[in-house]
Structure formats: C-alpha cells, structure tokens
Amino acid sequence: MIIEIFLIVSQVLARQYSISGFSSGGFFAHQLHIVHSSNITGVGIVAGGPYYCTMGSYNRFQSACGCNSYLVSIETSLSLATNLAQENRIDSLNTLGQAKVYIFSGSGDTVVHPPLVKITEQVYRNLGNNSNIYTKYDLNAQHSWVTLNEGNPCWYLGWPGVNNCNFDLAGAIFNYIFSGLNSRGTQIKSNLYEFDQSQYTDVWKAGMSNRGFVYIPNYCMKNVCLVHVLFHGCLGSFEINGYTFMYEIGVNDWAESNNIVVIYPQITAHSNNTSGCWDFWGYTGESFYDYSAPQIAAVHAMAQNPPVVNWSS
C-alpha cells in the first residue's frame, strides 16, 4: 500500500525556517539569508564566503573567493545588499539581526581560506547583526563538514567533504540556532525520503536535479515540526556521492530527537557547473543574488511548502 505523507507544518512554522550549508552550500546559505532574512531564524555557514564575492564572475570564484581574500572587498557585499534592499529585490536588511548565525572555518582549510570566511562574519556585523553571531575558527580541520566520529581523517582533502575531527559540528550549529534541544538521537535511515524538485521550479533552468531529499523524524509524520534546509557543497550531491553526506554529517541524528524536518535540495552537474555547486557566481543568470534567482526561489518555496513524499507500507 502506498501512503502519502503530508508534512503538517503550520502557517507560522512554514513562514519561518533555518538553513545551513557547506562550501558552495555555505556561500549559498549566506546568500539566501541576505535575500530572505525575514523568514530565516537560524543560519549555519561552514566554509562559506561573503555575499556577491564573485561579482558574477567564474574566474573570481576560482581565484578571489577561496584562497585570495585580499582580492575581496567587503564594500562590494555591503553596497549590493543595500541597493537591492532599497529596490525591494531582497528583504529589508533590518531583519538580518533576528537570526542566530553560526560560522565555522577550519584553520587548516586550503580551499576556502579562513580569512575569506571571516569577511562573511564582517558582512553580518556591518549590516547590524552583532549579538547573534557565534564563530569557530580554532579547529585544525581541512575543508570539510566536521563530525564527532564519521568520515575521513581531519586532515583529509576530498569528497564527500565529511571529516572525523572529534567535533560535532551539526550539534554545535543546532544547539546555537535552536534553544532547549534534547540530546542527540539516532537517525533512522529509512526516514530519508526522495521527492520531486520539479514541483518547485524548472529544474533545468535552475541547474537542479529532479530529485531532492527530506529527512522526516517519526514524530513529524503526523505532527507540526520545524523546518531546516541544508545545502551540500561542490561534488557533494547525491548524484556524485550517494547518501554519504546526508547520512554522515550528524544532522539527522539531532533532527530525529528534536522533531526537525531537514530538506536536502540537490544540484546537478552540467557543462556550466561541472562540479555540481550551488550558484554563487551566476551560471543560472545575472540576478543569482535576489528574489528572482531560480535556486533561491526554489528552495525558499520548499521551505514554505515542504514536500509531499510517498512511502510503501
């Protein structure tokens, strides 16, 4: 028998959600927060650089927005955000401070260097969020989402980008952006469901896969739950790494014991984006940084109207 699971998310909860992301997903999480700050209550940025770092250039993505932070001016981020807010192309910047923001950068990261991530922190502080920011820069980790005991060695550089550094980053992020959490639980792998992303966007134009994934804790099958959206990094999608990233980072463990639905949107690799990165340089179009951006519109819609999935019983 096939049963449809409709996520029971109240209108209030559907309007509010939290996000996190690693690498290109970290850039994108920051970008999404700048655009839809009135809806976002918490943000986890792992190895993510500042808004409009690339200035719409793939070459800057490859040079400035990784290893050469001296080429990045914070004024570029601040100026664009200010202008777009005045033009009503993003939310008012006055709402940026309402979200708790956790920023992580491994001190040994050779892909997205810590000085670049620290510019992301300064963007927030310059735009008025000074009291709701927590940063961790003192763990000698390579470019990765670090875990308590899953993944590759802490020094390892490679994919899916999950490293065992004896530090529960998922727990650190969740305990900062949410209050009063239960202790870490254990994920139920069968609670990770596939859904059709084409119900939210033209996946071809958005550079997204047909399939996304959503982790639904047992409690959330029939009850109101919070929503968290998590963005993989370059080379971190399901089509490249299977379930590894989603299973190993520890987020599902915290979600299961705290009744939080986790949506894992998926990017697909193609000729303009061979590594399957989230768009923070403009491969989906010039306005990749405002309401009209295909990926931003799609994932915001997912969070507002969480997916319906099917399961066999």
Contacts in CASP RR format, 6 or more apart in sequence:
PFRMAT RR
TARGET T0000
AUTHOR 0000-0000-0000
METHOD contacts of the structure
MODEL  1
MIIEIFLIVSQVLARQYSISGFSSGGFFAHQLHIVHSSNITGVGIVAGGP
YYCTMGSYNRFQSACGCNSYLVSIETSLSLATNLAQENRIDSLNTLGQAK
VYIFSGSGDTVVHPPLVKITEQVYRNLGNNSNIYTKYDLNAQHSWVTLNE
GNPCWYLGWPGVNNCNFDLAGAIFNYIFSGLNSRGTQIKSNLYEFDQSQY
TDVWKAGMSNRGFVYIPNYCMKNVCLVHVLFHGCLGSFEINGYTFMYEIG
VNDWAESNNIVVIYPQITAHSNNTSGCWDFWGYTGESFYDYSAPQIAAVH
AMAQNPPVVNWSS
1 312 0 8 1.000
1 313 0 8 1.000
2 310 0 8 1.000
2 311 0 8 1.000
2 312 0 8 1.000
2 313 0 8 1.000
3 310 0 8 1.000
3 311 0 8 1.000
3 312 0 8 1.000
3 313 0 8 1.000
4 308 0 8 1.000
4 309 0 8 1.000
4 310 0 8 1.000
5 193 0 8 1.000
5 216 0 8 1.000
5 221 0 8 1.000
5 308 0 8 1.000
5 309 0 8 1.000
5 310 0 8 1.000
5 311 0 8 1.000
6 308 0 8 1.000
7 216 0 8 1.000
7 220 0 8 1.000
7 225 0 8 1.000
7 261 0 8 1.000
7 306 0 8 1.000
7 307 0 8 1.000
7 308 0 8 1.000
8 220 0 8 1.000
8 222 0 8 1.000
8 223 0 8 1.000
8 224 0 8 1.000
8 225 0 8 1.000
9 224 0 8 1.000
9 225 0 8 1.000
9 227 0 8 1.000
9 261 0 8 1.000
9 306 0 8 1.000
10 224 0 8 1.000
13 224 0 8 1.000
13 225 0 8 1.000
13 226 0 8 1.000
13 227 0 8 1.000
14 227 0 8 1.000
14 303 0 8 1.000
14 304 0 8 1.000
14 305 0 8 1.000
14 306 0 8 1.000
15 39 0 8 1.000
15 304 0 8 1.000
16 39 0 8 1.000
16 40 0 8 1.000
16 41 0 8 1.000
17 39 0 8 1.000
17 40 0 8 1.000
17 41 0 8 1.000
17 226 0 8 1.000
17 227 0 8 1.000
17 228 0 8 1.000
17 229 0 8 1.000
17 303 0 8 1.000
17 304 0 8 1.000
18 40 0 8 1.000
18 41 0 8 1.000
18 42 0 8 1.000
18 43 0 8 1.000
18 99 0 8 1.000
18 177 0 8 1.000
18 178 0 8 1.000
18 226 0 8 1.000
18 227 0 8 1.000
18 228 0 8 1.000
18 229 0 8 1.000
19 29 0 8 1.000
19 32 0 8 1.000
19 33 0 8 1.000
19 40 0 8 1.000
19 42 0 8 1.000
19 43 0 8 1.000
19 44 0 8 1.000
19 228 0 8 1.000
19 229 0 8 1.000
19 230 0 8 1.000
19 231 0 8 1.000
19 303 0 8 1.000
20 26 0 8 1.000
20 29 0 8 1.000
20 43 0 8 1.000
20 44 0 8 1.000
20 45 0 8 1.000
20 46 0 8 1.000
20 102 0 8 1.000
20 173 0 8 1.000
20 228 0 8 1.000
20 229 0 8 1.000
20 230 0 8 1.000
20 231 0 8 1.000
20 251 0 8 1.000
21 28 0 8 1.000
21 29 0 8 1.000
21 44 0 8 1.000
21 45 0 8 1.000
21 46 0 8 1.000
21 48 0 8 1.000
21 230 0 8 1.000
21 231 0 8 1.000
21 232 0 8 1.000
21 233 0 8 1.000
22 46 0 8 1.000
22 47 0 8 1.000
22 144 0 8 1.000
22 145 0 8 1.000
22 161 0 8 1.000
22 231 0 8 1.000
22 232 0 8 1.000
22 233 0 8 1.000
23 46 0 8 1.000
23 47 0 8 1.000
23 48 0 8 1.000
23 111 0 8 1.000
23 112 0 8 1.000
23 143 0 8 1.000
23 161 0 8 1.000
23 233 0 8 1.000
23 234 0 8 1.000
23 277 0 8 1.000
24 231 0 8 1.000
24 233 0 8 1.000
24 234 0 8 1.000
24 276 0 8 1.000
24 277 0 8 1.000
24 278 0 8 1.000
24 280 0 8 1.000
25 48 0 8 1.000
25 231 0 8 1.000
25 232 0 8 1.000
25 233 0 8 1.000
25 277 0 8 1.000
25 278 0 8 1.000
26 44 0 8 1.000
26 45 0 8 1.000
26 46 0 8 1.000
26 47 0 8 1.000
26 48 0 8 1.000
26 49 0 8 1.000
26 231 0 8 1.000
26 233 0 8 1.000
26 278 0 8 1.000
27 48 0 8 1.000
27 49 0 8 1.000
27 53 0 8 1.000
27 65 0 8 1.000
27 278 0 8 1.000
27 280 0 8 1.000
28 231 0 8 1.000
28 278 0 8 1.000
28 279 0 8 1.000
28 280 0 8 1.000
28 295 0 8 1.000
29 43 0 8 1.000
29 44 0 8 1.000
29 45 0 8 1.000
29 48 0 8 1.000
29 231 0 8 1.000
30 43 0 8 1.000
30 45 0 8 1.000
30 48 0 8 1.000
30 49 0 8 1.000
30 50 0 8 1.000
30 51 0 8 1.000
30 120 0 8 1.000
30 123 0 8 1.000
31 51 0 8 1.000
31 280 0 8 1.000
31 288 0 8 1.000
31 289 0 8 1.000
31 296 0 8 1.000
32 40 0 8 1.000
32 296 0 8 1.000
32 299 0 8 1.000
32 300 0 8 1.000
33 40 0 8 1.000
33 43 0 8 1.000
33 96 0 8 1.000
33 99 0 8 1.000
33 101 0 8 1.000
34 51 0 8 1.000
34 81 0 8 1.000
34 90 0 8 1.000
34 96 0 8 1.000
34 289 0 8 1.000
35 90 0 8 1.000
35 91 0 8 1.000
35 289 0 8 1.000
35 290 0 8 1.000
35 291 0 8 1.000
35 293 0 8 1.000
35 296 0 8 1.000
35 300 0 8 1.000
36 90 0 8 1.000
36 91 0 8 1.000
36 296 0 8 1.000
36 300 0 8 1.000
37 90 0 8 1.000
37 91 0 8 1.000
37 92 0 8 1.000
37 93 0 8 1.000
37 95 0 8 1.000
37 96 0 8 1.000
37 97 0 8 1.000
37 98 0 8 1.000
37 99 0 8 1.000
38 91 0 8 1.000
38 92 0 8 1.000
38 95 0 8 1.000
38 98 0 8 1.000
39 91 0 8 1.000
39 300 0 8 1.000
39 303 0 8 1.000
39 304 0 8 1.000
40 99 0 8 1.000
41 98 0 8 1.000
41 99 0 8 1.000
41 100 0 8 1.000
41 177 0 8 1.000
42 99 0 8 1.000
42 100 0 8 1.000
42 101 0 8 1.000
42 177 0 8 1.000
43 99 0 8 1.000
43 100 0 8 1.000
43 101 0 8 1.000
43 102 0 8 1.000
43 177 0 8 1.000
44 101 0 8 1.000
44 102 0 8 1.000
44 103 0 8 1.000
44 104 0 8 1.000
44 173 0 8 1.000
44 177 0 8 1.000
45 101 0 8 1.000
45 102 0 8 1.000
45 103 0 8 1.000
45 104 0 8 1.000
45 117 0 8 1.000
45 120 0 8 1.000
46 104 0 8 1.000
46 105 0 8 1.000
46 145 0 8 1.000
46 169 0 8 1.000
47 104 0 8 1.000
47 105 0 8 1.000
47 106 0 8 1.000
47 109 0 8 1.000
47 111 0 8 1.000
47 112 0 8 1.000
47 117 0 8 1.000
47 143 0 8 1.000
47 144 0 8 1.000
48 105 0 8 1.000
48 112 0 8 1.000
48 116 0 8 1.000
48 117 0 8 1.000
48 120 0 8 1.000
49 65 0 8 1.000
49 66 0 8 1.000
49 112 0 8 1.000
49 116 0 8 1.000
49 117 0 8 1.000
49 119 0 8 1.000
49 120 0 8 1.000
50 72 0 8 1.000
50 74 0 8 1.000
50 77 0 8 1.000
50 116 0 8 1.000
50 119 0 8 1.000
50 120 0 8 1.000
50 122 0 8 1.000
50 123 0 8 1.000
51 77 0 8 1.000
51 80 0 8 1.000
51 81 0 8 1.000
51 120 0 8 1.000
51 123 0 8 1.000
51 289 0 8 1.000
52 76 0 8 1.000
52 77 0 8 1.000
52 80 0 8 1.000
52 81 0 8 1.000
52 289 0 8 1.000
53 60 0 8 1.000
53 61 0 8 1.000
53 64 0 8 1.000
53 65 0 8 1.000
53 72 0 8 1.000
53 76 0 8 1.000
53 77 0 8 1.000
53 116 0 8 1.000
53 119 0 8 1.000
53 280 0 8 1.000
54 60 0 8 1.000
54 61 0 8 1.000
54 64 0 8 1.000
54 65 0 8 1.000
54 280 0 8 1.000
54 281 0 8 1.000
54 282 0 8 1.000
55 76 0 8 1.000
56 281 0 8 1.000
56 282 0 8 1.000
56 286 0 8 1.000
56 288 0 8 1.000
57 281 0 8 1.000
58 281 0 8 1.000
58 282 0 8 1.000
58 283 0 8 1.000
60 71 0 8 1.000
60 281 0 8 1.000
61 280 0 8 1.000
61 281 0 8 1.000
63 71 0 8 1.000
64 71 0 8 1.000
64 72 0 8 1.000
65 72 0 8 1.000
65 112 0 8 1.000
65 116 0 8 1.000
65 280 0 8 1.000
65 281 0 8 1.000
66 111 0 8 1.000
66 112 0 8 1.000
66 113 0 8 1.000
66 116 0 8 1.000
67 110 0 8 1.000
67 111 0 8 1.000
67 113 0 8 1.000
69 113 0 8 1.000
69 115 0 8 1.000
69 116 0 8 1.000
69 118 0 8 1.000
69 119 0 8 1.000
72 116 0 8 1.000
72 119 0 8 1.000
74 119 0 8 1.000
74 122 0 8 1.000
74 123 0 8 1.000
74 126 0 8 1.000
77 119 0 8 1.000
77 123 0 8 1.000
78 123 0 8 1.000
78 126 0 8 1.000
78 127 0 8 1.000
80 289 0 8 1.000
81 90 0 8 1.000
81 93 0 8 1.000
81 123 0 8 1.000
81 127 0 8 1.000
82 93 0 8 1.000
84 90 0 8 1.000
84 289 0 8 1.000
84 290 0 8 1.000
85 91 0 8 1.000
85 92 0 8 1.000
85 93 0 8 1.000
89 287 0 8 1.000
89 290 0 8 1.000
89 291 0 8 1.000
89 292 0 8 1.000
90 289 0 8 1.000
90 290 0 8 1.000
90 291 0 8 1.000
93 127 0 8 1.000
93 128 0 8 1.000
96 124 0 8 1.000
96 127 0 8 1.000
96 128 0 8 1.000
96 129 0 8 1.000
97 124 0 8 1.000
97 128 0 8 1.000
97 129 0 8 1.000
97 131 0 8 1.000
97 132 0 8 1.000
98 132 0 8 1.000
99 129 0 8 1.000
99 132 0 8 1.000
99 177 0 8 1.000
100 132 0 8 1.000
100 133 0 8 1.000
100 134 0 8 1.000
100 176 0 8 1.000
100 177 0 8 1.000
101 124 0 8 1.000
101 129 0 8 1.000
101 132 0 8 1.000
101 133 0 8 1.000
101 134 0 8 1.000
101 177 0 8 1.000
102 133 0 8 1.000
102 134 0 8 1.000
102 135 0 8 1.000
102 136 0 8 1.000
102 172 0 8 1.000
102 173 0 8 1.000
102 176 0 8 1.000
102 177 0 8 1.000
103 117 0 8 1.000
103 120 0 8 1.000
103 121 0 8 1.000
103 133 0 8 1.000
103 134 0 8 1.000
103 135 0 8 1.000
103 136 0 8 1.000
104 117 0 8 1.000
104 135 0 8 1.000
104 136 0 8 1.000
104 137 0 8 1.000
104 139 0 8 1.000
104 146 0 8 1.000
104 169 0 8 1.000
104 172 0 8 1.000
104 173 0 8 1.000
105 112 0 8 1.000
105 113 0 8 1.000
105 114 0 8 1.000
105 117 0 8 1.000
105 118 0 8 1.000
105 136 0 8 1.000
105 137 0 8 1.000
106 114 0 8 1.000
106 137 0 8 1.000
106 139 0 8 1.000
106 140 0 8 1.000
106 141 0 8 1.000
106 142 0 8 1.000
106 143 0 8 1.000
106 146 0 8 1.000
107 114 0 8 1.000
107 137 0 8 1.000
107 138 0 8 1.000
107 139 0 8 1.000
107 140 0 8 1.000
107 141 0 8 1.000
108 114 0 8 1.000
108 140 0 8 1.000
108 141 0 8 1.000
108 142 0 8 1.000
109 141 0 8 1.000
109 142 0 8 1.000
109 143 0 8 1.000
110 142 0 8 1.000
110 143 0 8 1.000
110 157 0 8 1.000
111 143 0 8 1.000
111 157 0 8 1.000
112 143 0 8 1.000
114 137 0 8 1.000
117 137 0 8 1.000
118 135 0 8 1.000
118 137 0 8 1.000
121 133 0 8 1.000
121 135 0 8 1.000
124 133 0 8 1.000
125 133 0 8 1.000
134 176 0 8 1.000
136 172 0 8 1.000
139 146 0 8 1.000
139 165 0 8 1.000
139 167 0 8 1.000
140 154 0 8 1.000
141 154 0 8 1.000
141 155 0 8 1.000
141 163 0 8 1.000
141 165 0 8 1.000
141 167 0 8 1.000
142 154 0 8 1.000
142 155 0 8 1.000
142 156 0 8 1.000
142 157 0 8 1.000
142 163 0 8 1.000
143 157 0 8 1.000
143 158 0 8 1.000
143 161 0 8 1.000
144 152 0 8 1.000
144 154 0 8 1.000
144 156 0 8 1.000
144 158 0 8 1.000
144 161 0 8 1.000
144 162 0 8 1.000
144 163 0 8 1.000
144 165 0 8 1.000
145 161 0 8 1.000
145 162 0 8 1.000
145 163 0 8 1.000
145 169 0 8 1.000
145 170 0 8 1.000
145 245 0 8 1.000
145 249 0 8 1.000
146 154 0 8 1.000
146 163 0 8 1.000
146 164 0 8 1.000
146 165 0 8 1.000
146 167 0 8 1.000
146 169 0 8 1.000
147 162 0 8 1.000
147 163 0 8 1.000
147 164 0 8 1.000
147 165 0 8 1.000
147 167 0 8 1.000
147 168 0 8 1.000
147 169 0 8 1.000
147 170 0 8 1.000
147 248 0 8 1.000
147 249 0 8 1.000
147 250 0 8 1.000
148 164 0 8 1.000
148 166 0 8 1.000
148 167 0 8 1.000
148 168 0 8 1.000
148 250 0 8 1.000
149 164 0 8 1.000
149 166 0 8 1.000
150 162 0 8 1.000
150 164 0 8 1.000
150 248 0 8 1.000
150 249 0 8 1.000
150 250 0 8 1.000
151 162 0 8 1.000
151 163 0 8 1.000
151 164 0 8 1.000
151 248 0 8 1.000
152 158 0 8 1.000
152 161 0 8 1.000
152 162 0 8 1.000
152 163 0 8 1.000
152 164 0 8 1.000
153 163 0 8 1.000
153 164 0 8 1.000
154 163 0 8 1.000
154 164 0 8 1.000
154 165 0 8 1.000
154 166 0 8 1.000
155 163 0 8 1.000
156 163 0 8 1.000
159 235 0 8 1.000
159 236 0 8 1.000
159 240 0 8 1.000
159 241 0 8 1.000
160 235 0 8 1.000
160 236 0 8 1.000
160 240 0 8 1.000
160 241 0 8 1.000
160 244 0 8 1.000
160 245 0 8 1.000
160 248 0 8 1.000
161 233 0 8 1.000
161 236 0 8 1.000
161 245 0 8 1.000
162 244 0 8 1.000
162 245 0 8 1.000
162 248 0 8 1.000
162 249 0 8 1.000
168 184 0 8 1.000
168 250 0 8 1.000
169 249 0 8 1.000
170 249 0 8 1.000
170 250 0 8 1.000
170 251 0 8 1.000
170 253 0 8 1.000
170 254 0 8 1.000
171 184 0 8 1.000
171 250 0 8 1.000
171 254 0 8 1.000
174 181 0 8 1.000
174 251 0 8 1.000
174 254 0 8 1.000
174 258 0 8 1.000
174 260 0 8 1.000
175 181 0 8 1.000
178 226 0 8 1.000
178 258 0 8 1.000
178 260 0 8 1.000
181 254 0 8 1.000
181 257 0 8 1.000
181 258 0 8 1.000
182 257 0 8 1.000
182 258 0 8 1.000
183 257 0 8 1.000
184 250 0 8 1.000
184 253 0 8 1.000
184 254 0 8 1.000
184 257 0 8 1.000
185 253 0 8 1.000
185 254 0 8 1.000
185 256 0 8 1.000
185 257 0 8 1.000
186 253 0 8 1.000
186 256 0 8 1.000
186 257 0 8 1.000
187 215 0 8 1.000
187 247 0 8 1.000
187 250 0 8 1.000
187 252 0 8 1.000
187 253 0 8 1.000
187 255 0 8 1.000
187 256 0 8 1.000
188 217 0 8 1.000
188 218 0 8 1.000
188 256 0 8 1.000
189 243 0 8 1.000
189 247 0 8 1.000
191 215 0 8 1.000
191 216 0 8 1.000
191 217 0 8 1.000
191 218 0 8 1.000
191 252 0 8 1.000
191 256 0 8 1.000
192 213 0 8 1.000
192 214 0 8 1.000
192 215 0 8 1.000
192 243 0 8 1.000
192 246 0 8 1.000
192 247 0 8 1.000
192 252 0 8 1.000
193 213 0 8 1.000
193 214 0 8 1.000
193 215 0 8 1.000
193 216 0 8 1.000
193 309 0 8 1.000
193 310 0 8 1.000
193 311 0 8 1.000
194 211 0 8 1.000
194 212 0 8 1.000
194 213 0 8 1.000
194 309 0 8 1.000
195 211 0 8 1.000
195 212 0 8 1.000
195 213 0 8 1.000
195 214 0 8 1.000
195 307 0 8 1.000
195 308 0 8 1.000
195 309 0 8 1.000
196 210 0 8 1.000
196 211 0 8 1.000
196 212 0 8 1.000
196 307 0 8 1.000
197 203 0 8 1.000
197 208 0 8 1.000
197 209 0 8 1.000
197 210 0 8 1.000
197 211 0 8 1.000
197 212 0 8 1.000
197 265 0 8 1.000
197 266 0 8 1.000
197 298 0 8 1.000
197 302 0 8 1.000
198 210 0 8 1.000
199 307 0 8 1.000
200 298 0 8 1.000
200 299 0 8 1.000
200 301 0 8 1.000
200 302 0 8 1.000
201 208 0 8 1.000
201 294 0 8 1.000
201 295 0 8 1.000
201 297 0 8 1.000
201 298 0 8 1.000
201 301 0 8 1.000
202 294 0 8 1.000
203 209 0 8 1.000
203 210 0 8 1.000
203 268 0 8 1.000
205 284 0 8 1.000
205 294 0 8 1.000
206 284 0 8 1.000
206 294 0 8 1.000
206 295 0 8 1.000
206 298 0 8 1.000
207 267 0 8 1.000
207 268 0 8 1.000
207 270 0 8 1.000
207 273 0 8 1.000
207 279 0 8 1.000
207 283 0 8 1.000
207 284 0 8 1.000
207 294 0 8 1.000
207 295 0 8 1.000
208 265 0 8 1.000
208 266 0 8 1.000
208 267 0 8 1.000
208 268 0 8 1.000
208 294 0 8 1.000
208 295 0 8 1.000
208 298 0 8 1.000
209 237 0 8 1.000
209 238 0 8 1.000
209 239 0 8 1.000
209 266 0 8 1.000
209 267 0 8 1.000
209 268 0 8 1.000
211 238 0 8 1.000
211 266 0 8 1.000
212 238 0 8 1.000
212 263 0 8 1.000
212 264 0 8 1.000
212 265 0 8 1.000
212 266 0 8 1.000
212 307 0 8 1.000
213 238 0 8 1.000
213 246 0 8 1.000
213 263 0 8 1.000
213 264 0 8 1.000
213 266 0 8 1.000
214 261 0 8 1.000
214 262 0 8 1.000
214 263 0 8 1.000
214 264 0 8 1.000
214 306 0 8 1.000
214 307 0 8 1.000
214 309 0 8 1.000
215 246 0 8 1.000
215 251 0 8 1.000
215 252 0 8 1.000
215 255 0 8 1.000
215 256 0 8 1.000
215 261 0 8 1.000
215 262 0 8 1.000
215 264 0 8 1.000
216 261 0 8 1.000
216 309 0 8 1.000
217 225 0 8 1.000
217 255 0 8 1.000
217 256 0 8 1.000
217 257 0 8 1.000
217 258 0 8 1.000
217 259 0 8 1.000
217 260 0 8 1.000
217 261 0 8 1.000
218 256 0 8 1.000
219 225 0 8 1.000
219 259 0 8 1.000
220 259 0 8 1.000
220 260 0 8 1.000
220 261 0 8 1.000
223 259 0 8 1.000
225 259 0 8 1.000
225 260 0 8 1.000
225 261 0 8 1.000
226 259 0 8 1.000
226 260 0 8 1.000
226 261 0 8 1.000
227 260 0 8 1.000
227 261 0 8 1.000
227 263 0 8 1.000
227 303 0 8 1.000
227 306 0 8 1.000
228 251 0 8 1.000
228 255 0 8 1.000
228 260 0 8 1.000
228 261 0 8 1.000
228 262 0 8 1.000
228 263 0 8 1.000
229 262 0 8 1.000
229 263 0 8 1.000
229 265 0 8 1.000
229 299 0 8 1.000
229 302 0 8 1.000
229 303 0 8 1.000
230 251 0 8 1.000
230 262 0 8 1.000
230 263 0 8 1.000
230 264 0 8 1.000
231 265 0 8 1.000
231 278 0 8 1.000
231 299 0 8 1.000
232 245 0 8 1.000
232 264 0 8 1.000
232 266 0 8 1.000
232 267 0 8 1.000
233 276 0 8 1.000
233 277 0 8 1.000
233 278 0 8 1.000
234 275 0 8 1.000
234 276 0 8 1.000
234 277 0 8 1.000
235 241 0 8 1.000
235 275 0 8 1.000
235 276 0 8 1.000
236 245 0 8 1.000
236 276 0 8 1.000
237 266 0 8 1.000
237 267 0 8 1.000
237 268 0 8 1.000
237 269 0 8 1.000
237 276 0 8 1.000
238 246 0 8 1.000
238 264 0 8 1.000
238 266 0 8 1.000
239 266 0 8 1.000
239 268 0 8 1.000
239 269 0 8 1.000
240 269 0 8 1.000
240 276 0 8 1.000
246 252 0 8 1.000
246 264 0 8 1.000
251 262 0 8 1.000
252 262 0 8 1.000
254 260 0 8 1.000
255 261 0 8 1.000
255 262 0 8 1.000
261 306 0 8 1.000
263 299 0 8 1.000
263 302 0 8 1.000
263 303 0 8 1.000
263 306 0 8 1.000
263 307 0 8 1.000
265 298 0 8 1.000
265 299 0 8 1.000
265 302 0 8 1.000
267 273 0 8 1.000
267 276 0 8 1.000
267 277 0 8 1.000
267 278 0 8 1.000
267 295 0 8 1.000
268 276 0 8 1.000
269 275 0 8 1.000
269 276 0 8 1.000
270 276 0 8 1.000
272 283 0 8 1.000
273 279 0 8 1.000
273 283 0 8 1.000
278 295 0 8 1.000
279 285 0 8 1.000
279 288 0 8 1.000
279 293 0 8 1.000
279 294 0 8 1.000
279 295 0 8 1.000
280 288 0 8 1.000
280 289 0 8 1.000
281 288 0 8 1.000
282 288 0 8 1.000
284 293 0 8 1.000
284 294 0 8 1.000
284 295 0 8 1.000
285 293 0 8 1.000
285 294 0 8 1.000
287 293 0 8 1.000
288 295 0 8 1.000
288 296 0 8 1.000
289 296 0 8 1.000
290 296 0 8 1.000
291 297 0 8 1.000
END
